[in-house]
Amino acid sequence: MSATGHAAPPESAPIPAHVPPKLVVDVDIYNPPGAGDDYHLALKRLHDDGIPDIFWTPRNGGHWIATRGDDIYQIFKDYENFSSKQLTVPLVEHAPLPPIFFDPPVHTNYRALIAPAFMPQAISKLEEKAREMAIELIEGFYQKGEVEFVSGFAQHLPIGIFMNMVALPAEDRDYLLGLADQMVRPDSSERKLAALGAIFEYLGVKIAERRANPGDDLISRIVQSRIDGRALTDQELKGLCGLVLIGGLDTVASAMGFIANFLAKSPAHRKELIEHPELTQKAVDELLRRFPVVNQGRRITHDFEYKGVQMKEGDMIIIPTTLHGLDDRKFNDPLTVDFSRPTPIHSTFGNGAHRCPGSFLARVELKVFLQEWLKRIPDFRVKAGEKAGVHGGVNGTLYHLPLEWDVR
């Protein structure tokens, strides 16, 4: 059976003996039909009648998909049954990067090294910097009456904040933005891997510099830290520093893009935020519920039964964060953006031990974007005759958004 009535994609893995035919749905979670038109709606179709809450797809090597909020929330939390040792499908062999490829208690030790930099107290000091940067960017292109939002704004803000946290020189910004661009909107998976390699190579040089001359930035603090009394290896250091860069870039830039695309088409929501600025924080939470981007994976650690579904050690399960936020069992009218909705519990940042440490920073960046953009460009639209460029993947990506407005 096909989840959408479209023709099945070409490659298909054999169905394992422990998977009953009634639990098989043929869908590529990284490229659901219609994703290019509306990524979130394309995934939402997995809530259609007749599709099991948890099913097996033969795509991408074959794996389970959980589609409902309660299961997504629970699986994120339950690292004993659902391990982070593998996060994507199909299996790609590579060295595990700390802390995301480790489970507690090992994960906890690594996470403790970066967590203080992302606590509310530390982030509040970065908020003014983010605000200055947002204003400077907007005022830089306002008079043109148009901007390609992703490359002109959404990528700049997170990378600027990252460079501030790790004290990287301003002249490296364009080089890192180029690599970020290949990470966020790659021509191919090879280009994305090459960009990742270049980021790690760049960080390796900076790590060596901070080892020789430490400062009070985040890289210096990570380099000088110890786990169980020992210094960290270069690979561990690159993993931790790379996670901070990539984690804050790909997801925040895409989420900001989806939000800007929505607001460009919804004058009523823009008006509500302009007339009621006190709603901004609630709006950030509601928009994060409505437009998540991550399709996170977990590996089954042992044979067991979960809600009547027989799972085997080594099976993979993908938990699309979008499907928690859009679950009508958890939210009334989930496709509607409602800034007066009670603060929602969702899985946009994951849950449990692996909950994204940068969630508070991401919220601040989105709040600053809404406040400073709407103050300066209250009325804007997608450029006439064009539309957003979107594709699926491990993270849903909005890679192109041409916006325009009337210059006052």
N, C-alpha and C positions, 0 to 999 in steps of 0.2 A: 504494500500500500504506500502511496506517496502522501506526504503531509499536506500538499497543496494542490494535487491534481496535475502538477507539472511532470514532464518526463524526468526519469531518474538520471542523476549524473552518471558518467561512464564507469568510474572505478568502484568496485564493491568487494568487501571482504566477506568470507564465508561466515554464516551465522553459527556461533558456538552451540554445542549440544544442550547447554543449560539454559538457553534463551528460548522460551516458547514462541511460536509464530505470532500469537496474539499481541506480543510485546515488541514486535518489529515495526518500525516506521522508517521509511527511506528518506532521510533528509540530511543535507550537509549543514551542520550547525554554523560553520564558518562562512557559508555562502547561501543563506536561505533564499528561495525565490522571492523576488521583489525587494531585496535589501537595497538595491540602488535607488529605488523610488522612496521607500520609507523603511529604514533599517529596523526600527522598533516594532512597527506593525508586522513586518515579515516574521519576526520572532514570535510575536503575540499569537500568530496563527497556530502555534503549537499548543494553545489552550482550546482549540476547536473541539467540538463534540467528537467522540470516537477515538481521540488520541489519548493513550494512557498517561497518567501523571509521571510515570517513569517508564521509559522505553529504550530499546536498543536500536541503533542505526548501524548499517554496514559501512557507512562512509568513514573516511579518515582512519582506516584500520579496524573500524568496528568499536563501538563504545556505548555506554548508557548515557542518557540525558535526563536530568530531573527538571521538571517544568513548573513546579508549584512552590510558592513562597515558603511554606512550612518546611518542605524537604530541603530547599536551597539553604535556608537559614540553619537547619540542623546539620547538614553535611559540612558546611563551612566550619561549624563548631567542633565536629567530631573527628579530630585528627587520629584517634586510635583506630578507627575503622576506615577512614578516608584520608590517606596520607598526601602530603604535598611533595613527595619525592619526584612526582611527575605532574606537570601542570598543563601540558598541551597534548593533542593527538595529531597525527600518529607519533609514536615514540621517536624522539631524536636523541641520540646518545651525545651527551656533553657533560663537562664537569659541573657538579652542582654548585650553584651560587648561593652563598649565605645572605640573608637568613631564609629566603622564601622557599628553598628546596629542602628545608629541614623541618622536622616536627619537634615539639617540646620533648625533653628539656633542652636539647641542643639549640633549637631555634631561639629559645628564651634568652640564652647568653648573648647571641649575636644581636638580637633585637634591642637588648638593653644598651648596646653601644650607640645606636642611632636615635633611640626613642626620646632622650631629653631634648634634642634639637627640634622636635616636632610637638613639644608640649605647648598648650595655649600661651603660657607666659613667654616662651621663646618666640613663638609665631607673632605675638602682638607687636614685638619689636620690628618684625619684617613688614607689618601691614602698611606702615607709612611709606616704606620703600616701594612696595607694590603699587601704592596709590600714586606716588610720584611717577613711576614708570608708566602706569596706565594713562595718566594725563598727558605725559610727554608723547606717547605713541599716538593717542587720538588727535592731539593738536598738530602732530606732524603730518597727518593725512586729511584732516577735516576739510580744508579748503578745496581739495580735489573733488569732493562730493562722492567719492567712491573708494573702496578698498577691497582687496582680496583678504577676507577676514582671518583665515588660518595663518598665512605667511606674514600678514601685515600686523596682526595683533595676538591671536591666540597662542602662537608658538613663542612669541617674545616674552610674554609675562612670566610663564613658569621658568623659562631658561634664565631670565634675568634674576629671578629670586634665587634659583639654584646657585648661580655664579656668586651672588652675594653671600650665601650661606657657606660656600666653600672657598671664598676669596680667590676666584680665578680672574686673570687679567681681562679687562674689557676688550682688548684686541683679539682675544680668542673667541669672542662671541659669534662672529660670522662663521668661523670654522665649525663650531659646535652646532650652530643653527643649521648648517648644511647637513651635518650628520643627523641631527634631529629630524630634519625634513625627510631624509631617507628612511628613518625609523618610522615616522608617522605616516608618510605616503610613499612607500617603496615601489620601484618599478617591478621588482621581483623579490622572492624570498632570499635569493643570493645577495642582492643589493642590501637587503635589510641586515643579513648576517655580516656582510662586509662593513656596514656602518657600525654595527655592534662591536666588531673587532677593533675598528678604529677608535671608538670611544674608550674601550679597555686599554688600548695602546696609549692613548692620550693620558688617561688616568694613571697608568703605570709610571709615566714620567713625573706627573705631579706628586704621586705618592713618594717617589724617591726624593724629590725636592723637599717635601714636608718632613721626611725622616731626617734629612740633614739639617733643615732649618724650620722647626715647628712654629706655628703661630697659634691663634686661638680660634681658628675656623674649624668647620666640621671635619674636613679631611685630616687636619693635624690631630684633632681629638681622637679620630678613629685609628690613625697610625700609631698613636702613643698608648692606645688601650691594650688591655691584656685579657685573655680568657683562660681561666684556671692557671693563672701565673705565667702563661707563655705569650710571647708576641704573636701577632697574626701573620700568616703567610701573605705573599703578594697576591695570590689568587683570592684569598679571603678578603683582602683589602679592596681589590678591584671589584669584587662582587658587591660588597657593601656600598662603596662609593657609586658604582654603576647603577645600583638599584635606586639610589636617591635621585640620580639624574633621569634615568629612563622612566621610573615610576611616576615622577612628577611631570613628565613631559607628554608622553603619548596619551595618557588617559585624560589629563586636565585639558590639553589642547582640543581633543576630540569632544569632550563633554561641553566645553565652552562653545565649540562650533555648533553642536546640536541645539544648544540653548539659544544662541544668536539666530540660528535659522528659524527656530520656533517663534521668537519674539519679532523677527522681521515680518512674519505673516500674521501676527496677532496684535493689532493696535490696542485692543481692549486690555490685554495684560500689561503692555507698556504703560498705558494710561494709569492703570491701577498702581503700579510701582512708583510712578512719578508723583501721583497725588497722595500716596500713602507710603512714604519711604520707610516707615517703621516696619513694613511687611517684608523688607528685603531679606532678612535672615530666614524667615519662614519660606519665602520664595525660593531661596537657594536649596533648602531641604526638599521642597516639593519638586523642583526641577531636577534635582539629583535622583529622586524616586522615579521620575518619568523618563529620564534619558540616561540610564546607565550604559556602559559600553563593554564591560569585561565578560568574556566567556571563560571562566576559570575551570581548571580540571583538577581531579583528585584520583589517586590510585587506591584501589581496594586492597587492604592489607592482608585479608584472610577470607576464607569461605564463610559466608553467613547470609542470613535472610533479612532483608530490610523491607518492611511493609509488604510482605508476601512476594517480594522479588528476590530470586536466588542469585546472589552475587558471588563471584569467584575471585580468589586471590590473583592480583595482576590485572583484573578488569579496570578499565578507565571509566570515569563518569564526568561529564561536563555539566557545570552548574551555571547557566546564563543569568547574570545578575539582573538583566532586563526583565526576566520572567517573574521575579519576586515583585518588583515594583509595579508590574502590569497585571498582577493576579487579582481577578475580580472576587476571589474568595477572601482576600485580605483588604481590598480597597473598593469602595463604591465608585463606579464609573472611572476605572483606573486610567483610561486614555485621556481623560480631561485634566488639565492643569488647573488646580484650585488652591490659590494662595491662602485660603482660610481653612484648609484641611488641617485637622490635628496633626502635629508633627509625626510623620510616618516612621515606622520601623521598617527598614528595607535592608537589602544586602549589597547596595551599590559599592560599599567599601569592604565587602566581605564580612566576616563575623568571627568571634572567638580569638584564639591565640594569633591567627594570621591577619586579623583586621588591619587594613592599610594604615601604617603609622602616619602617613601624610594626609589623613582625612581632614584634619583641622586646617592645615595649610591650603588644601584644595578649596575648602569652604570660604576661606578668607579671600583667595584669588577670585573666586566667582562672585563674592559679595562686592569686592572692589570693582570688578568689571561692570556689574549691574549699576552700581552707584555712579561711577564716573562716566560711563558710556551714555546712559540715559540722561544725565545732566547736560551733556554736550550734543548728543544726537538722539533726541527723543523720538523722531520719526525717521525710520529707515526701512528699506525693502530689499528683497533679492533683486539684483539687476534685471531689468526687463529682458525677456527672451532667454534667460539663463536659469540654472538651478544648481542646488548643492551637489557636489560630487561625494558620493558615499560608497564605501565597500565594507564587507564583513571581514572576518578574520578572528584571531584570538581576541583582539579588541575591535569592536566596531569603530570605523574611522570616518570622520567627516574631513576630507582632505582638501576641499575647494568650496569656498562660499563667497561669491562676488556680491557685495552689498553696495547700495547707493542711497543718497539722500539729497535733499535740496539745501544748498548752502545758504544760511541766513545772511 
